[in-house]
Amino acid sequence: MRLTIFLQLTLLSIVAMGCNNNSQYSEKINSEVLKQLLINRSNGLGLDFFILPDSHEFDKIPQDSSNPISKVKVKLGRYLFFDPSISFNPKCTAAARTFSCASCHFADAGFQAGIRQAIAGGGRGHGFLRMKHPLCDTSEVDVQLLRTPSIVNCAYQKVQLWSGKLGCCGPNSGSDSLWLKGSFLELNGLKMEGVETQARVALEAHGFRMSPELISNTEYGTLFDSAFKGVRSDLIYRRFSMAKAIAAYERTVLCNEAPFQKWLRGDTNAINGHQRFGAYLFFSKAKCYTCHTGPALNSMSFHALGFEDMKGVNIISKIDIPSDVILGRAGFTKNENDKFKFKVPQLYNLKNIEFLGHGGNFCSIEEIVRYKNTAVSQNPNVSEKYLSPDFKPLYLNNMEIKAIVDFIENALYDSNLKRYEPDHVPSGFCFPNADLVSRTQLNCK
């Protein structure tokens, strides 16, 4: 009896302590204090510097000048992104017309793969349950050797991939001599930004294309004709146009309903005191803002943080591993000073993602924050001379770490990404996957 009373009193004291701590955060870091800090970090642009536009505000969304966003182009791109019917030519023929872009980028995983090693062609099953197709040889399986980045907020990226090797502009301006003929880098010569270039590369690398039947027998024909008026009829349905449509759609996939975005727009109750405290630390003591800034909390910079590469008994490797998989930015630039540097990712919708970092070696945001707090490299190949000068101990205490994690996981979490999925695809296929296992999992008729 006495023990029961003691436990009840202890529990009440813990709850009270939690309430008092939250109240303390609210009093110490109120909305006005955080707003002023953000204004100071905004490069003179005020809170607007951090606000993501609404997805229909095309004039406010960063875009490639050669690929203006339009409503019909976004609609077409959304269909193409989710439709397995265009996956005609994977290396494993058993997987033909069963997968789509959304096989590796789906809403429930924040438009990431949801598993450590993404599987496009040669896989079966949906989302977190996707695995190698038993009828596909390991050599035929289309896997990624770096964790598949999310497409959310990709409009704020000038170049794509962890090494930033795709895209003509921004950090890649003047790198024309590195765009080797006969390689996918040659497609940088199309002079498009990273989102468009990556879409074009992905269509070819993963075996996607349109067919005359889809153009003639579905609404695809009308959508292409409307989205690309003036384009020659013999070019309009090819990968160049497909890529532009997909990129236009991807640029509209914005986490603008996250609590932090609502707070920035004036809803002071959208985030709680603990999350405000975490945001304050993010933009001050923890110095996260030095790399993660702007509307997507990202940047077009590259840093060596000693993260481990993707490896292990369950990882499917390849005979020819691209140099940027291990060397990061240096695999593209061939610059010794770029060794082991990888692009700064955006930070929205990372809650419940179990594989983080370019090698997928971190299981949670908290694990990464604690790693950066201690600043001890986990990769023996990344010696001190290569580590970023910003990679040094932060001296955050446990309470501060928890607050930063709360801010990133919850205040930056848009719970309604399903709004970016179509309700059907023109082919009538089960989507985003059409293999037998996926159809069962997705309850497709």
SVG drawing of the C-alpha trace seen along z (x, -y; Angstrom):
<svg xmlns="http://www.w3.org/2000/svg" viewBox="-11 -43 56 60">
<polyline fill="none" stroke="black" stroke-width="0.4" points="0.0,0.0 2.8,-2.4 4.7,-1.4 1.7,-2.1 1.2,-5.6 4.9,-6.3 4.8,-5.4 1.7,-7.5 3.4,-10.5 6.5,-10.0 4.6,-9.8 2.7,-13.0 6.0,-14.8 7.4,-13.7 4.3,-14.9 4.4,-18.2 8.1,-18.5 7.4,-18.0 4.7,-20.7 6.9,-23.1 9.7,-22.5 7.4,-23.1 6.2,-26.2 9.8,-27.3 10.5,-26.8 7.5,-28.9 8.5,-31.7 12.1,-31.7 11.7,-31.2 8.4,-32.7 7.3,-33.2 8.7,-36.8 12.1,-35.7 12.3,-32.9 10.9,-35.2 13.6,-37.8 16.3,-35.1 15.0,-33.8 14.9,-37.3 18.5,-37.7 19.3,-34.4 17.3,-35.4 19.9,-37.2 17.7,-40.3 14.6,-38.7 12.6,-38.2 10.4,-35.2 9.5,-34.8 13.0,-33.4 11.9,-30.2 8.4,-29.9 7.5,-27.2 4.9,-28.4 1.6,-26.7 1.9,-24.0 -0.4,-26.0 1.7,-29.2 3.8,-28.4 5.2,-31.9 6.7,-31.4 8.2,-28.0 11.8,-27.9 11.9,-26.4 14.0,-25.9 13.6,-28.7 13.4,-26.2 10.6,-24.3 7.9,-26.7 5.5,-24.9 1.9,-24.6 -1.2,-22.9 -1.4,-20.4 2.3,-19.7 2.1,-18.9 -0.9,-16.6 0.9,-14.7 4.1,-14.5 2.1,-13.1 0.7,-10.4 4.1,-9.5 5.7,-9.5 3.3,-6.9 2.4,-4.8 4.2,-1.3 3.0,-0.9 5.9,-3.0 8.6,-0.7 9.1,1.2 12.8,2.0 14.3,3.0 17.3,5.4 15.1,8.1 12.2,8.7 10.2,10.4 9.8,7.0 8.8,5.1 5.8,2.8 5.6,3.4 7.4,0.4 7.4,-3.4 9.3,-6.4 7.1,-6.1 8.3,-2.6 11.3,-4.3 9.7,-7.7 6.3,-7.2 4.3,-9.4 4.3,-7.3 8.1,-7.4 8.2,-11.1 8.8,-10.4 11.9,-8.4 12.3,-4.7 11.5,-3.7 14.1,-0.9 17.8,-1.2 18.6,-0.2 16.0,-1.3 15.0,1.3 13.4,0.2 13.5,2.8 14.0,6.3 12.0,5.7 8.6,6.6 6.3,5.6 5.3,2.1 7.0,-0.5 8.5,0.7 8.0,4.3 9.7,4.1 12.4,6.7 14.3,8.4 12.1,10.3 12.9,14.0 12.9,14.3 15.5,11.6 19.2,12.4 21.2,10.2 23.1,8.8 19.8,7.6 18.4,5.9 18.3,2.1 19.5,1.0 20.9,-2.2 24.3,-2.2 23.4,-5.4 20.3,-6.1 17.6,-7.4 16.9,-11.1 13.4,-12.4 11.8,-14.5 10.0,-16.8 11.1,-20.4 13.5,-19.5 12.6,-22.8 15.2,-24.2 18.0,-22.1 20.1,-23.4 21.9,-20.1 20.8,-16.5 22.2,-13.4 24.5,-13.2 27.5,-14.2 25.5,-16.9 26.7,-15.7 23.5,-16.1 22.5,-19.6 24.1,-22.2 24.1,-25.1 24.7,-26.4 27.6,-24.5 28.1,-22.8 28.5,-26.0 31.7,-25.8 32.1,-22.0 31.4,-21.2 34.7,-19.4 33.5,-16.8 30.4,-15.9 31.8,-12.8 30.4,-11.7 28.7,-8.4 27.8,-8.7 24.8,-10.0 26.8,-13.1 26.6,-14.1 22.9,-14.9 24.1,-17.9 24.7,-19.3 20.9,-19.7 21.5,-22.8 18.8,-22.0 18.8,-22.3 19.3,-19.3 15.6,-18.3 15.0,-18.1 18.3,-16.5 17.9,-13.8 14.4,-13.0 15.8,-12.6 18.6,-10.4 16.3,-8.3 13.9,-7.6 16.8,-6.1 18.6,-4.4 15.5,-2.6 14.1,-1.7 11.1,-4.0 9.5,-5.1 6.1,-5.9 4.5,-3.7 2.2,-4.5 -0.6,-2.5 -0.5,-4.6 -0.5,-7.8 -3.4,-6.6 -5.6,-4.7 -5.4,-6.8 -5.5,-10.5 -1.7,-10.6 -1.9,-11.8 -4.1,-14.8 -2.1,-15.7 1.2,-15.7 -0.3,-17.7 -1.6,-20.3 1.5,-20.4 4.0,-20.8 2.3,-22.9 4.6,-23.8 6.9,-20.8 7.5,-18.7 5.2,-15.7 8.1,-13.3 9.7,-14.6 6.8,-15.4 6.3,-12.0 9.9,-11.2 11.9,-11.1 12.9,-14.8 9.3,-15.9 8.5,-13.1 11.4,-14.4 10.1,-18.0 6.6,-16.9 7.9,-14.8 10.2,-17.6 7.4,-20.1 5.3,-17.8 8.3,-17.1 8.8,-20.8 5.3,-21.2 5.7,-18.5 6.3,-20.8 5.9,-20.2 4.0,-23.5 1.5,-22.1 4.2,-21.2 3.6,-22.9 6.7,-25.0 5.4,-26.3 2.0,-27.2 3.9,-28.9 5.9,-31.0 2.6,-32.0 1.3,-33.3 -0.3,-30.4 1.6,-30.8 0.0,-27.6 1.2,-25.4 4.3,-24.4 4.7,-24.0 7.2,-25.5 9.5,-22.5 9.6,-22.7 10.2,-26.4 13.1,-25.8 14.5,-23.2 14.1,-25.6 15.9,-28.3 18.8,-25.9 18.8,-24.8 19.3,-28.4 21.7,-29.4 23.9,-27.2 23.7,-24.0 24.6,-26.0 22.4,-23.7 21.4,-26.8 25.0,-27.2 24.1,-24.3 20.4,-23.9 18.6,-27.1 16.0,-28.6 12.5,-27.2 13.7,-23.6 16.3,-23.9 19.0,-22.6 21.8,-24.2 23.9,-23.5 27.0,-22.9 29.0,-19.7 30.6,-18.5 32.6,-15.5 31.1,-14.4 32.6,-10.9 29.3,-9.0 29.8,-5.4 29.1,-4.1 26.2,-1.7 27.5,1.8 26.5,5.0 25.3,8.5 21.9,7.5 23.3,4.9 23.3,5.8 26.5,4.4 27.5,3.9 30.7,4.8 31.2,1.2 30.7,-1.1 30.5,-4.8 33.3,-6.8 31.0,-9.3 29.4,-6.5 32.5,-6.4 34.2,-9.7 31.1,-11.9 31.6,-15.2 35.2,-14.3 33.9,-11.4 32.5,-14.1 34.9,-17.0 38.1,-14.9 39.2,-17.5 41.2,-16.2 39.6,-18.8 36.1,-17.4 36.9,-13.9 34.1,-12.3 31.9,-15.4 28.2,-14.8 25.4,-17.3 23.4,-18.8 19.9,-17.3 16.6,-19.0 15.1,-18.2 11.3,-17.9 9.4,-14.7 12.2,-12.6 10.1,-11.4 10.0,-7.5 12.5,-7.1 14.8,-4.3 17.6,-4.8 19.3,-8.2 22.6,-9.6 24.0,-8.8 24.8,-5.3 21.6,-4.7 23.5,-4.0 21.6,-6.1 18.3,-4.8 16.8,-8.1 17.2,-11.9 18.2,-11.7 21.1,-9.3 22.4,-11.9 22.1,-14.8 24.0,-12.9 26.6,-11.9 27.1,-15.5 27.1,-16.6 30.1,-14.4 31.7,-14.9 33.6,-11.6 33.9,-10.1 32.4,-6.6 34.1,-6.1 37.8,-5.0 38.5,-6.0 37.6,-9.7 40.7,-11.0 40.9,-14.2 42.3,-16.2 39.1,-15.5 36.5,-16.2 34.6,-19.5 35.9,-22.3 32.3,-22.6 32.4,-19.0 33.3,-19.6 31.6,-19.0 28.5,-21.1 28.3,-20.6 24.6,-20.2 23.1,-18.6 20.5,-15.8 17.6,-18.2 18.8,-20.4 19.3,-17.3 15.7,-16.2 14.3,-19.6 16.2,-19.8 14.9,-16.3 11.4,-17.3 11.6,-20.3 13.0,-18.3 10.8,-15.3 7.5,-16.9 7.5,-20.6 8.9,-19.8 6.5,-16.9 3.8,-17.4 1.2,-14.6 -0.7,-15.0 1.7,-14.1 -1.0,-11.8 -2.4,-14.9 0.3,-14.6 -0.7,-11.2 -3.1,-10.7 -6.4,-8.8 -5.7,-6.7 -3.2,-6.5 -4.2,-6.6 -3.1,-3.1 -5.4,-1.7 -2.5,0.2 -2.2,0.8 0.1,-1.9 2.8,-2.7 3.7,1.0 1.9,3.6 3.6,6.9 1.4,9.6 2.7,9.1 2.2,5.3 -1.3,5.7 -2.2,7.9 -0.6,5.5 -2.3,2.5 -5.6,4.3 -5.8,3.6 -8.6,5.1"/>
</svg>
